[in-house]
Amino acid sequence: MKPLTKEQRFLLGAVSLGHMSNDWVAGTLWLLAPAIAASMGLGPTEVGLILTINGIGAGLAYIPAGILSDRSTRPGFLMLISFWWVAIGYLSATLVPGFWAITLLLAFGVMGDAFWHPVATGVLIKEMPQRRAQVLGIHAIGGSIGAEVLAPLATGFLLGFFDWQTTLQILVLPAVIMGLVFIPIAARISRDSPGKVTRIDFRALARHWFRPSGIALMLMIVFYGMSLTAMLAMSPLFFQKDHGLSPFHAGLIFAAILMVGSILQPFFGKYTDGRSRKPMVLIVLFATSFFALFAGLSDSLYWAIAGLMPAVVLLTAVRPVLLAVAVEYTGRSESTTLGIIFTVLDGVGMFGALFAGLIGELALSYAYLLAAALILVSAMICLFLNFENTETTSPTDPE
């Protein structure tokens, strides 16, 4: 493969930095949700409900964002909008009383973050089609550093000094700053001719996804997303409630676990570019089921972390590979396809948080057993999927 041009490196760097800024704010919820629930005397079910409704909010934004991106000659300005959407939504949530008002405004804020993803990832894979999984992995590192490293650390630290409202008001600053910095950058991210998203395209995409292979791929991704979300949703509460850790130390462990998986994303992606992606996906899913089961059955915090870390690391690292598989399955309308997949992955998948919260009312460690079962289902579906056919079939192929 040819090395990236200077303009491609600039694009990849700018988009990854923007991803970090938006996801930084969205990632605060992993620790803020328990703090919000605790401030109102609520429990694990409400924590899961906050995160699930946020997932639903995100799901509502992904597909429209993908459609707009495929039609637009100025996707950079669509990315710019997302920073201010995030800032306004999250700041508004800190100014209202009541569980439902807060939860719905948080969901509105996360819609701005969700809007970013199909636009940014669609631009990257159109500009660098031979490096799909690799550039998706590099872009994912930016978001992971924000959402899964900086956000937990900063949130855990600030919650030691401030209430959740003040903490969130401080943590929204990166999105505001990037909203200003990105103004000249947005003008440089453009296309001469946008893709045409016609009625035929939608019918072809729908027909493609509603084939048995498409439904199976979608279900595999849903169970993958639910498993990862179930583990992440209950972990901060598990560390604090069951093992007496402070918000800062819970955030520190949470960030450390996710950081390794984040760093590995482009390497997993690069390894599978140009070769079959199924063996890696299959190994990751089956291995994760074992590690999640180990975490759920462990009485000690240290042994629970010993199971949780490889489980979350592997699931996080393989995410760009699954995104690349989905793009290759349709073969066109990349942003729209990514919008559909993000809706399934982060929208429907976020129901794992609600299920984990419900089962967490019995014991928080049961969330890991639930995750083990969900990912095992995903692995069994993957076992019978033919990725090679998936990669070479286009939406306009005759049935």
PyMOL commands that set and color helices and strands:
alter all, ss='L'
color gray80, all
select helices_A, chain A and resi 6-27+29-39+44-71+75-93+99-127+129-159+164-171+173-188+199-209+212-242+247-272+278-297+301-317+319-330+334-348+351-360+366-383+387-392
alter helices_A, ss='H'
color red, helices_A
deselect
rebuild
show_as cartoon
